Amino acid sequence: MTDSRAKGASAEREVAARLRPVWPNVGRNLEQVRRSSGRDLDGTEPWAIQIKRRARVTPAVIRAGLAEAQGELDGKRWRFAAVVHRSDREPWRATVRLTDLTRENVPAVPVTMDLPDFLRCVTGEVLPSPARLDLQRQRDLPTSQDLTDAPEDETPSAA
């Protein structure tokens, strides 16, 4: 039997290392051990990040993780929520609300992307285009294929 606490701590350290290029001071949130906290990492402001590592990460696990992270939002230090998750033999992915990635007037639908794409989004290197919003509404958890580079001079309109 796998020690789930050790597995969780290992996942948090692994994700922290992957986030360090964007957030150099990222580390595990040790307060979560003492109290129920909606974020697993410190130093990722303004993003409250919840980490889920399972044999099989289901949409229900992702929704619950996103809700946990959203519970940490205070509108000041923590303004956006993300759940970073990985199933066995799969890459790390991040799920966020589309409204947290773009300033466009779009619904708060969940968007799932590979972790490197999430990092590119939070640094402003690439933003999801609302042009594919109808496709995203039809799926439970959209993937990074639904993200496109939006030209800077083009203002996409919401569907």
Steps between C-alpha positions, in 0.01 A plus 500: 500500500628846412527760775266767359647776718853428373368474144329838537810666644710354219252632240509846661881507487500383137248765393682771697819417309313529169349837601829649622586666161188718542485518882860475634388494866238226463486241776262268680233666714573337835201676659275258314609230745377704797177625344288423198645723232392544140853525365788260512775747406630833628673759283271471197310823548249592364421133422367268773611157378359167614687181396334167426704187427298180452519175309210641298397865534130530423300812409343484849847511662593797283178687582550435873863619482401815315230569761761453778735748334216747441422486873840662562433804279489832684504747209834641614794263540318199352286596198503193273455127558661204327517127556816330371438129453655184364381146444743207479700500176360841402662847496423766759200713399334811641131585510389861545198712421526662157416838655818477710718478189356779288357844550235428239135475594476119504319248720682341793524162329779265615791464260758223531844528343845349534701659781750674264206663319362622834836659580504666158150637569579642845809675364293653217691314230178350364133553580204277417283628221124523568448411132478132601271560795208305349719190478607547861140519622426160347772318697539439868869594509656656188864435420793708384405437137220751562755772575636715220735795476280810475654771278564814700323725249189282482232527768303174504131537576322288754250247365 
